[in-house]
Structure formats: structure tokens, C-alpha cells
Amino acid sequence: MHLGNSVICPVTGIPMLAAMGFAAYWAFKKAKNDFTKDKILPTVALTALVFGLQMINFAIPQTGSSGHIVGGMLLAAILGPYVGFLAICTILLVQALFFADGGLLALGCNIFNMGFLACFVAYPFIYKPLAQNKKVVLGSILASVAALQLGSFAVVIQSYLSGSITNVLSFAGFMQSIHLAIGIVEGIVCAIFVLAAQKTQLSKTFSYIMGTFSILLAGIISNYASAKPDGLEWSLLNMSNSFVEQTQGQIYAFSEAFQAKTSFLINMPNSLANLIGLCMIIMISAVLFNAISKKFTPSDEN
């Protein structure tokens, strides 16, 4: 569901980027209220895990398409909405900057579609009430499906506002249907990890297992991911007669040129690039969540 620069115009992309920047700052301030140092290790491990899971595209039978775990709902369910949102922001930023996976101009849209809607809509209104009634599996599946349906519909609206899609109803039909299948798989995966986190209470052992699994995903398993187009790419291919690329203007040119300079990992062998990206995720998220764990005291003024 990673939107590229050619789908989003500056009129849509820049306000969304500003809005998500504000949302990240707000989430950072809110997360500081109850985030402690003992939560850093599992948070970093889960951020790395979702980064690894996003690399694994699985084929969707009878469609010619594939999908991958987004992870916003998984992170929110285990870490809470504020920390989960910051974790998905970190993942999407690294992907855009160093892998050219999702355009920089479209970064705000991608954060909204894959992070904000999961953490601040699907989590509080669907997952949390069901989880409080001990219906974690049902909550995980329904919330994950809802998050992807909302996110895919947001893609349709953003594409329409950018002028890249002229046939909204057809595009919505392709996006909603293919992401329904992806959402069901995501919900099952989310439930598995949520139950594991609850059983282990985010112990160091759980963190080390998740960290090891993320290395296996990035370094080995990703080599066997489906090469079929993902849900968004598949939908755009089906809309080739109604798709207008947004490739005009200085802002687009600057975004493309800047991203071309930063995305050095795309020229490396797949496994090596993924492992380097994973190391970046671990380092950036460790710094970020360490900063969140530091509480302000009056003595800090001296």
C-alpha cells in the first residue's frame, strides 16, 4: 500500500506530510506519559519484526496479486496506539529514504493510511473494546480488516484528489476487494503475535525471539517472497486506462532527485540491503524510544 510520488501531487502530499508530522509529535508527547526504559527492548524488537514482515509478500490465489503484513494494528495492539504509531512512522521513513519504497512526497499519505488509521481508529473503536472482553482473536481480525479497508479507501481518495485516478468507483472496487483478503491474513498474524506477547508479558526472551525472527525474515525468508504485484500495484495495473501520473513540477522533481540520492540500498543484493535496513530500524528506534523513556524533572532545568 506504499504510494509513490507519481500517484500523489504536492497539493495532497504536502498537507498530509505536515499533518502526520504534527501527529507524530503529539504521539511522542503522549507516549512519554507511561513509557519506561524496560519497554525499550520489546518495542525495538517489535518494530524490527514488523519491518521484516513487510518484506514478505504472499501470493493471493486467483488474483495475480500479492500482499504483505502492514503491522500498524499489530504494533498498536501490543505497544499501545502512541508508541505503535511512532514505530510504524520509523519503518515507513526508513523504507522511503533508503529503499525508495513509497515516495517522499507521499510519505504523509502512507503514514496516515498504514499507521494513523490503524492506531487511532481501528485500535480504539474495534480492537480495544473486544480485547477488554477477552476476544483478542476476533478483535485482531476485525480491527486488521477495518484498518486495511480504511487505508485502501484513503488511497482512493488521495489518488482522486491528486488527479491521478479518473474512475474512482472502479479503483475503489479493486482496492477494497484485494485488501479484504490481505486484511484477513493480517488479522490472523496479528492475533498470533498479540497472544504470544500476552503470554510472555513482553519478556526479554520474547524480545530476543522477535529480534531473531526479524533477522531471519530480512536475511533469508524475504528471498522467497512473491514477486507478484502487491494490492496497490495490482489495482493500478487494472486502472491503466484511468491512471494519470503526477510527474510534473519542481516539487516532484526535487522529491525524486533527493530520494534517488538517499535510497542507496536498492543497488545492493536483496539480503544485504534488508539486513542493513534492519540495523537502521533497530538503531533509529532505539534512540527514539530511549528519548521517550526519559522523563522531565524540575532538576532538568538546572
Secondary structure, 3 states (H helix, E strand, C coil): CCCCCCCCCHHHHHHHHHHHHHHHHHHHHHHCCCCCHHHHHHHHHHHHHHHHHCCCCEEECCCCEEECCCCHHHHHHHHCHHHHHHHHHHHHHHHHHHHCCCCCCCHHHHHHHHHHHHHHHHHHHHHHHHHHCCCHHHHHHHHHHHHHHHHHHHHHHHHHHHCCECCHHHHHHHHHHHHHHHHHHHHHHHHHHHHHHHHHCCCHHHHHHHHHHHHHHHHCHHHHCCCCCEHHHHHHHHCHHHECCCCCCHHHHHHHHHHHHHCHHHHCCHHHHHHHHHHHHHHHHHHHHHHHHCCCCHHHHC
